[in-house]
Amino acid sequence: MLIKIYPENPNEKAIEQVVEVLKKGGIIIYPTDTIYGLGCDITNQRAIEKICKIRGIKPEKANFSFICSDLSHISDYIKPIDTAAFRVLKKALPGPFTFIFNASNNVPKLLSSNKKTVGIRVPDNTIAREIVRALGNPILSTSIKDDDEVIEYSTDPELIHEKYENLVDLVIDGGYGDNEASTVVDCTQGDFEIIREGKGNLDLYL
């Protein structure tokens, strides 16, 4: 199923439709401020396993991000951070960054693995944030492209739908996506170490 949602003013009924799919354990493809994402409700174990299968990865090896609607969500899934780090997050988010933190005990339970870290995203995309807000908890996410291939199917929602319609329950057409991934920042040692340069420029916020 392909549904059109306008990022400037997401239709509430359409957002509710997406949330219903997620609550039933469905898999969605949705727009972010970088590449389109493949996502599910983080509390649904079977949905997480489905995403692993689509991506061809073992759940215990997966490096998924959690998409949050704002900073208040984040504290449930990461170990406490200092004021300086929080200040940077507050300035940089929403934005095209994935911040890796030491995971709280909630994360291994959700992912049925011994993950010690978790990637957190608050994308600068109203559709993604509205879905999370309406769902009431973050969505687990991985980008639909492989790191070494940036081709049209990862930016055009109609082509994305064509490629994935038999694998996912719903694709959101939120306009053309970007083909540059988020900047990944490791915060597990107390400072900010960029481990993948992407769309965001962290220097602006440090």
Secondary structure, DSSP 8 states (H G I E B T S, - for coil): -EEE--TTS--HHHHHHHHHHHHTT--EEE--SSS-EEEEETT-HHHHHHHHHHHT--GGG---EEE-SSHHHHTTTB----HHHHHHHHHH-SSSEEEEEEB-THHHHHHTS---EEEEE--S-HHHHHHHHHHSS-EEEEESS-TT---GGGT-HHHHHHHHTTT-SEEEE-S---SS--EEEE-TTSS-EEEE--S--GGGT-
